[in-house]
Amino acid sequence: MSVAALIVAAGRGSRAGEGIPKQYRELRGMPVLSRTLPAFLAHPGISHTVVVIHPDDRALYEDSVAVVPSPGPKLLRCARGGQTRQDSVRSGLEALAGLEPEYVLVHDAARPFAGRDLIDRAIAAAARWGAAVPGTPVTDTIKVIGDQSEVLATPDRSRLRAVQTPQAFRFSLLLDAHRRAASAGLHTFTDDGALTEWAGLPVHVFDGDTGNIKLTHASDFQEAERRLKGETMAYVTRLGTGFDVHAFGDGDHVWLGGIRVPHDRGVLAHSDGDVILHALTDAILGALADGDIGTHFPPSDPQWRGASSDQFLAHAVELVAKRGGIVDHLDTTLLCEKPRLGPHREAMRQRIAEIAGLRLDQVSLKATTTEKLGFTGRAEGIAAQAAATIRLPEVSA
């Protein structure tokens, strides 16, 4: 049977931090894409491989292919990516259509650890079912939440799977589903299994590989580097706490968690007065035993007057990375009578996760009043307390 591989490499990878797209960043001296391709090019069951790239990345792509050992005739001319991942996959499928492969495996370029066994299972699953995705058991309890962060349901995790790539399909089936979705004006599917489900076709799950990680955040790159070195890094866990408070003053908004929140007061502060981001910054610095926010950004320095506090938190996270560490979790409690946190909680969590390069489930945000007691109870100011859990490489005495 004829099997083609489609490698999706057109994304921007913004969650991995600033710089070139993550699929072209180096891992142990080679671009990520250069480490992803060989498993597919060397597999005897795959006849052709096409990579879908962003139009601006041609030089980066060519540099990556140049260091792939013996790419050979299996590697076809790259295809031009689209505005969304779905558009990019369809572009790759159209590029393969003239070859009429029987099956196709769709794989993310940012998963450089897909091994031969996983590819074997993907090909077998495509032949057996026509549409199949690799999945691994979910070990955490999952909650379905509502608009106010209330728990709506707790699914049985024995029936849940975390889905990976390569996803495997009968070629004609997947191409038809993509064409139908495009004709319907749908362009936002981020998973080919989900698009195939939308098309009304059954999708099956085969065994994935827990080592088949996707490089999404900066910490994923650090872990991948250690894995390629064959090292098992010993870490020590550290906990830091932070607290910040600002008095209310004239104004019509406050900054909280990186979000501008309308309010009938402003805050008196040298920077933008974001107590949540300030407390989180101090918590990380505390875990590092590296002073406090005033040490790194002294209020006597005029350059920080009115400064956006996202740069303070980003700086603290960068210090962890420079020490070879990983930020595991950030937790904050806001103390105030007003404004209400609820309507803005998820936007704040998302913004904090973006600044720190974390997943959303690594950011917790809560609020409480002080039962009308103290300066917060009298609505004279606002405060936040935070905790940060990090891991640092263990240093021998």
N, C-alpha and C positions, 0 to 999 in steps of 0.2 A: 504494500500500500504506500501511497505517496503522502508524506507529512511535511508541512512547511512550518517554520517558526517565525513569528512576528514579534519583534522586540520594540516596545514602546519607549522612545527616548526623546520625546518632544516637550516634556514638561519643564517648568522653571525651577522647581524644588525650593521654594522660598522658605519653607519651614526649617530647612537645614542651615539657615543663616545667609549672610551676604556672600557674594562671590559668584563664580560661574555655576551653571546648573549642576546639581549634585551628581548626575550621571557621568560628568566629565571630571569631577574632582579626583585627586589621587588617593589611592589606597596602597601603601607600601610601594610607591614609585610607579604605579600604573593607574590610569583612569578607571573608574568604576565600570564603565561600559566594556573596557578591554578585559575585565575579569568576568563579566557576564556572558559575553559572546562565546568563548571557547567551548563551554559545555554543550551548546547547541550545534556549533560547527563541527565538533568532533563526534557527535552522536551518530551512530550508523543508521538509525531509523529516520533521521531528518534529511530531506533531500535539498531543501532551499531555506535560506534565512534572509529576511528583510528587516532593516532597522528603519523606524519612522523617526525623523528628526525635525527640530524646529528650523525654519529657513535661515535663521541667524547663526546656526551652530555648525555650518558646513566644515569650517576649518577645525573646530574642536572634534567633530566626528572623524574627519580624515586623520587627525593626529592619533585618535584612539585606535582606529583600525590599523594604523601603521605599526603598532606594537603588539597586535594580536598574532600569536604564533600561527603561521600558515593558514590564513583565512580561506584560501582556495576558492573554487568556483561556486561553492554553496552560498557564499555571501553575495547577494544581489545588490544592485544599485539602490541606495537609500531612497525612501519615500518621503514626501513632504508632509509634515504634520499640520493639523488644523487648529482651530481655536480652543477645542476641548479635547480631552482624552478620547472620547467617543469618536470625534471627527478624525483624530489621528489614526485610530485603529481601522476605521473604515477606509482611510486613504491607503493604509498598508494592505488591507484585504483586496482593494481594487488593483493594487500593484501586483498582487499574486494571482489575480483572476485568470490571466492569460495562460498560466502554467497548469491550471485546473488541479490543484492538489486535492486529495481526498479528505485530509484532515489538516487542522491548523492549531498550533499552540500559541497562545498570546501571553507574553511575559513582560514584566516591568524591568527596564534596564537597571533600576536601582535595587534589584535583588541579585547580588553577585554570587550567591552561595547555592544556587539550584544545582543539585548533583544529578548524576546519570540515573540513579534509582528513581528519583522523583520524576524525571523525564520519561523513564520507562512506564511508570504508573500512569502518567498523563496520556501517553499514546494508547495504552491499553484501555483506559477509561473512555477515550474518544471513540475507539472502535466498538466498545461494548454499548455505550449509551448515546453517543452523538453530541452530548453536551454535559461537561463535567468540570468541577472546580476542586482544587486541593484545599483541604481544611484541617485544622488542628483543634483538639478539644479546648474549650474555654475553662480556665481554672479559677477565674474570679467570678463572684456573684454579680449578675447584671441586673440593673434596675431600669425600668421604663418610667420616665418622669414626665410631668405635665408642664404647663406654662409657668407655674409658680414653684417649680422644682419639687413638687409633691410626687411621691412614688405612686405610680398607677398600676404597676405589675412587676413581679419578679419571675422571669422565665426560668423554666427548668434547664439548668446549664448542661445537663447530660444530652440535651437535644440541640445545643448551640455549637457552632464551629466558627473559628476565625479563618476567613478565606484568604488564600494566597494566589500567586501565579507560579507556574504557567497554567492557564485555564485551557481546556481542550475541547475542540468542537469538530463536527463534520463541517468542512469548509463551506459548502453550499448553504447549509443551514444558517451559519453565522453571518455570511455575507448578505443573505436575504433578510435576516433580522435587522442588520444595520441599515440596509437600504429602506426598509419599511419605517424604521424609527426616524431616519432623515426626512423621508417624505411626509411624515406626520409632524415635522417641525420640532422633534425632540433631539436635544444635543448634549444633555447633561449627565448621561449615565457614566459613572466612574468605574463600572465593573461589567464585564461582558456577560457574566452569569446573570446579573440582574437584567440586562437588556434582553437576553434570551428568555428569561422568565416573563418579561413584559410582552414578548412576542407570542406568549402562550405555549411555550415548549418546556417540557420537563427538564430540570437540571439536577444532576446527581453530584454527590460529594465523594471524593476519594481521599485516601490518607495523604496529608501534606507532610511537611518536615519542619520541626521547630527551629532547625538551624537555618532555614530559608528566610532570613530576616530581610525586611525592607529598610533601606537607609533613608530615614525621614528627618530625624533630628541630629543635632551635632553630637549628642551622646552615642547615637548609633554608629557614627563614623569612628569614634574612639573605641567602641567595643569591637568593631570590625578590624581595626588596626591590630588590636591585641590578639584577636583570633588568628589573623594571618601570620603573626609572629609566633604563634603556637604557645602563647603565654596565658596563664590563668592568674590574673591580677588579684592580689589580696587587698581588700579594702577595709577601711574602718569607717563606721557610720558616725556622723556628727549631727547634733541638733543645735540650732541657734534660735534665739528669740529676738523680737524687735518690737518697739513701741513708738508711736508718734502721736502728737496732739497739736491741733491748731485752733486758735480762737476764731470765732466768726467775726466778720466785719461787713462792710458794705459790698454789695455785689448781687449778681443774679444767677450764679452758678458755682458749683464746686467740682473739682476734679477728683474722681474716685476710681481706683483700679484702671487708670488710663482712659477713662470715659468721662466726657463732659456731662454733668448732671445738672439740670435746671433746679434752682433753689432760690429762696427769697433772701439769702445771705451769701456772701463770699467768705473767704478765709484770709487771715493775716499771715503771710508767709513770704519768705525770700524767693522761693521757686514757685511752682504752681500749687504747692500745698497739698499734694495728693497723699493723704495719710496712709492709705493702703500700700501704695508703692514704696513709700518711705519706710514703713514698718517691715515690709518684705526685704527691702535692701539691707536694713540693719540685721534682720534675722540671718540672711546669708553671710554677711560680714562677720556676724557673731559665730556662726558655724566654722568659718575660716580662721577665727581668732585674729582678725585683721582690722581692728578699729571699728569705727562707726561711720555713718553717712557724712557726719560733719568733718571727719578726718579726710575723706576722699573728695568731698565737695564742700569746702568751708563756706559758710554764709557770708563771710567777710569778702569773698571773691566776687566782684561784680558780674563776672561772666555767667554766674548761676542765677542772677536775678530774673525771675519769671520763667526759669528753665523748665522744660517738660521733664517730668520725673521718670519717664520710661527709660531715659538714658542712664539714670542711677541704677535701676534694677538690671538693665542690660550689662552695665559695667560689673556689677557684683557677680552675675552669672558667668561673665567672661573670666573673672578671676578664678572661679572654680575650675573652668576648663583649662586654664593655664597651669593649674596645679595637677592636671590629669584626673580631675574629679568629675562627679556626676551629680546633678541636682535631681533628687528623687521626688520631692513633694513640697508644695508650698501651701500653707494654711493661714488664713487671716480671719479675724473677727473685728467687725466694725462696731464701734460704740457711739450711738447717737440716738436722739429722739426723732430727728428728721435730718436729711431726706430718707425716704424708704428705700431699702436696698433691693427688694424683690423685683421690681420692674426692670432693673438694670443688671441683676446678678450674672446672668449667663453672658451678656456682652462683656462684662468686666472679666469673668473667668477666661473667656476667649482671648481678650486683649492681653491679659497677664501671661497666658500660655504662649501667645505669639512673641511677646517680648523676651520671655525666658527660654524659648525653644523647647517647650514641653507639650505633652499631650494634655488634652482637656481634663482627663481623669487624674492628672497630677496636680491639679489646682483646686483648692477648696476655699470657699468664701461664705462667711456667715455674718449675722448681725444680731445685736442685742441692744436693748435700752438699759438704762441704769435705774429704772423704776422711779424716775423724777429726782434721783439723788445726785448730788455733785454738780460740777460745771456742765457735764453733758446732759444731765437731767434738767438743768435750768436752761438748756438750749443756748449755752454761751460758747460752745465749741464742739469739736468732733475729734474722735480718737480712734486708733486702730492698734491692735496687738497681733503679732504674726509669729509663726514658727516655720523654720525651713529645715528639711532633712536632706543632708548631702552625704556622698561617699567620697573619700579621699584615699589615694594609694597609701597603704600602710608603710610606714618608714621604720626601719629597724633602729633600735637604740644604739 
